[in-house]
Amino acid sequence: MDPSEHRIRLKRYALEIYAPGSRSLDVVCTFESDEPFLPIHVGDLLNPRAWDPHYTSMVNSQPSEFGIVLRVIGVEHYIFQKDEGFSQHKLGIFTEALDDVAESRPI
């Protein structure tokens, strides 16, 4: 086996979700995949209820009696290259917290 195959390989796609109000300094959750994620746009809602409880507690630092959802307020693309070309496409997702109530959802 080629020795280069023993190196840890980055997944080709990643999402890095930042804490509400953060300027990419506070990563609360990261997802990686070998397959591209569906597009994420400003205004989309992310519901952290399905995440690991550790990540949910980082997002919900000021607990709401209703729980929270995250509204996407910005998306930044990072394209990583190595000598041999494309390595990873990572999306940085900037968010704001909203109460997890019907009024937070689009009509």
C-alpha positions as CSV (number, residue, x, y, z in Angstrom):
1,M,0.0,0.0,0.0
2,D,1.2,3.5,-0.9
3,P,2.5,5.3,2.4
4,S,0.6,8.4,1.4
5,E,-2.7,6.5,1.8
6,H,-2.0,6.2,5.6
7,R,-2.4,10.0,6.1
8,I,-5.6,11.3,7.6
9,R,-7.7,12.4,4.7
10,L,-10.0,15.5,5.1
11,K,-13.6,14.9,4.0
12,R,-14.2,16.8,0.8
13,Y,-17.0,19.0,2.2
14,A,-17.5,20.6,5.6
15,L,-20.0,22.9,7.4
16,E,-18.7,25.1,10.2
17,I,-21.5,26.7,12.2
18,Y,-20.7,29.7,14.3
19,A,-22.3,30.8,17.6
20,P,-25.0,33.4,17.2
21,G,-23.4,36.8,16.8
22,S,-19.9,35.4,16.4
23,R,-17.5,36.6,13.7
24,S,-16.2,33.0,13.0
25,L,-14.3,32.8,16.2
26,D,-16.8,30.5,18.1
27,V,-17.4,27.3,16.2
28,V,-20.3,25.5,17.8
29,C,-20.6,22.6,15.4
30,T,-18.8,21.0,12.5
31,F,-20.1,18.5,10.0
32,E,-18.0,16.8,7.4
33,S,-19.0,14.6,4.4
34,D,-17.5,13.1,1.2
35,E,-20.7,14.3,-0.5
36,P,-21.7,17.9,-1.0
37,F,-24.3,19.4,1.3
38,L,-27.5,20.9,-0.1
39,P,-27.2,24.7,-0.5
40,I,-27.6,26.8,2.6
41,H,-28.8,30.4,2.1
42,V,-29.2,33.6,4.2
43,G,-32.6,33.3,5.9
44,D,-32.6,29.5,6.2
45,L,-33.3,28.0,9.7
46,L,-31.0,25.4,11.3
47,N,-32.6,23.4,14.1
48,P,-29.9,22.2,16.6
49,R,-32.3,19.8,18.4
50,A,-31.0,16.9,16.4
51,W,-27.3,17.7,17.3
52,D,-25.2,16.2,20.0
53,P,-26.3,17.8,23.4
54,H,-22.9,19.2,23.8
55,Y,-23.3,21.4,20.7
56,T,-26.9,22.3,21.6
57,S,-25.8,23.6,25.0
58,M,-23.1,25.8,23.3
59,V,-25.7,27.3,21.0
60,N,-28.3,27.8,23.7
61,S,-26.1,29.6,26.2
62,Q,-29.0,31.8,27.3
63,P,-31.7,29.2,27.4
64,S,-35.1,30.1,26.0
65,E,-38.2,28.5,27.5
66,F,-39.0,27.4,23.9
67,G,-35.6,26.3,22.8
68,I,-33.9,28.0,19.8
69,V,-33.5,27.7,16.1
70,L,-30.6,29.4,14.2
71,R,-31.3,31.7,11.3
72,V,-28.5,31.9,8.8
73,I,-27.3,35.5,8.4
74,G,-24.2,34.9,6.3
75,V,-22.3,32.2,4.5
76,E,-18.6,32.2,3.7
77,H,-16.9,29.8,1.3
78,Y,-13.5,28.4,2.0
79,I,-11.8,26.4,-0.8
80,F,-8.7,24.6,0.4
81,Q,-6.1,23.5,-2.1
82,K,-3.1,21.1,-1.8
83,D,-0.3,20.7,-4.4
84,E,-2.4,18.1,-6.2
85,G,-5.4,20.4,-6.4
86,F,-8.8,20.7,-4.6
87,S,-8.8,19.4,-1.1
88,Q,-11.9,20.7,0.7
89,H,-14.9,23.1,0.3
90,K,-16.0,24.4,3.7
91,L,-18.9,26.6,4.4
92,G,-18.8,29.0,7.3
93,I,-22.3,29.6,8.6
94,F,-23.0,32.8,10.5
95,T,-26.2,32.7,12.7
96,E,-28.5,34.5,15.0
97,A,-30.7,32.8,17.6
98,L,-34.5,32.9,17.5
99,D,-37.0,31.3,19.8
100,D,-38.2,28.0,18.5
101,V,-41.8,29.1,18.0
102,A,-44.2,29.1,15.1
103,E,-43.7,32.9,14.6
104,S,-40.0,32.2,13.8
105,R,-41.0,30.1,10.8
106,P,-41.7,31.6,7.3
107,I,-45.3,31.6,6.2
